[in-house]
Amino acid sequence: MADLQTPVLFDPFFGGFVLETLTIGMYGEARNAIREYIQNSFDSIQRAIEEVKILPAGGGLIQIEMAADKKSLVIRDNGAGLPVKNAAAILTRVGASTKSHRRNAGFRGIGRLAGIVFSNTVTFVTKAKGEREQTTVIFNAKAMRDAMTPGKGSSKSAENLLRETVKAFRSPHKEAGKHFFEVRLEGFIDEPDECKSSTEMYDFVSQVAPVPYPAGFPFLAKLQTAAKQSGIPIEEVQITIKDGAKAPVSVTKRFGATHTIASGETEITGCDIHWKGGRKWWAWVGKKEESGSYTDSKVSGLRVRVRNIQIDGTTIVSEIFREHAKTHVRFQDWYIGEIFVDPGALVPNARRDGFEEDSAWKKIKREIAEVVKELGKEAYKTSIAGQLSLEAQKENLGKVRKELRQLSKAKFQDVDRAIKLSKDLTTYQKRVAKASVGADMETAAELHAIGSEFVDIKREALANVGEAATKLDRERIQEDARNAFLKEILLLLEDNLTPDLFAEVQELLVEEYGDDSD
């Protein structure tokens, strides 16, 4: 085959940044290289559909093939590909891109080098429709990493480094009608878990990539209507994962009709649509009747997406919770949902874990914060209702019975444990009292019986740890009661004061009584 290859002369261009920053440090986690290649494939497919018009709408396909020995990986798409005349030049012009953030998922022209972090060789093979030659560009990633090692003290310019570690050539291709772009990552070293396991790969791709919703997702029609009304579509592409000789598996998002919380399976009973102001974004939020956080990190939380590609994980919305609804930040994982942002409205930052902090993003953050605050209040009310239910009181009674048995078996030697039980009982007694207000006679009778047993258990626990423990218990209970009261006051103030005024009042309370943020 070597005699059929035609070497290609190219003039490597570097866009002015430090090479190791663009590769090793640019994307944070090594697995984000996979996301970068998927983004580039998605752009190529959209170009084939919308500009070159060689693919029908919905005809795009990205194939991820994992070698049986898990030492190499191929990502291939049926997008527009690159023509022979300029393929090598484009692929060696690092940091120079003609893409626009308004149209493309990737736009900085550096994503193609992401794989050199954990691969010894990164190879690109591409072909445009109608041509009978394909272009291959090979990056010697190991040599590049060695040259960038701080201890080597290499004085080579980025352009010279690329010239010495990259080779390109053309070779014949029998099918003129084919068009594709292929990335081959070979010779792994310290590779991410996603390259070792097809399950991990599926989990990652299902979250970050613009894949379809599963057939069993009950709110798909509602989301499609919202996307149409907002003018911000949910773009999708088919992605398959092939593990060795196994059959390819199509990837979908993980959202379904039910999901798991700490107490078990819960049904997604509704789906609310949100948007504000100039409609530069819209969101869907799944609703459930039970209180508690989702335990599956692959679906929990609200995720921000641009062109249906996830920006970071759930950190962006968590930060908005923390900034605008501090006392409700724990409720981020009580919800599932997505926020779709108009790609023309914001510019993702270089690491794609957030957006450039310009006025547009600040305005959208304020709009999202309005929704976040309402969600926090709603979750808080649901949480309180759950804590006051008869089932919750019975569950608490079971816990303290078990704890008392264990303390009694150990002859109450652990004073701190007994004190904690007493504190817990104080909390549970308050909940029983609140739950009894307005309860029907049968429920009230059950609550009264539970409350009486709480009193008996607390009396027995304290009677066995002596006077010193009782004094310590009283001091700690007083402190806890004060802290609980302050939290209630803060919640009330946050709901009724402007953000600036609330911040000032909160600062005064913390200054007077100490930090109670936990």
Secondary structure by P-SEA (a helix, b strand, c coil): ccccbbbbbbbccccccccccccccccccccaaaaaaaaaaaaaaaaacccccccccccbbbbbbbcccccbbbbbbcccccccccaaaaaaccccccccccccccccccccccccccccbbbbbbccccccbbbbbbbaaaaaaaaacccccccccaaaaaaaccccbbbbbccccccbbbbbbccccccccccccaaaaaaaaacccccccccccccaaaaaaaaaaacccbbbbbbbbbcccccbbbbbcccccccccccccccccbbbbbbcccccccbbbbbbcccccccccccccbbbbccccccccaaaaaaaaaacccccccccccccccccccccccccccccccccccaaaaaaaaaaaaaaaaaaaaaaaaaaaaaacaaaaaaaaaaaaaaaaaaaaaccccaaaaaaaaaaaaaaaaaaaaaaccccaaaaaaaaaaaaaaaaaaaaaaaaacaaaaaaaaaaaaaaaaaaaaaaaaaaaaacccaaaaaaaaaaaaaacccccc
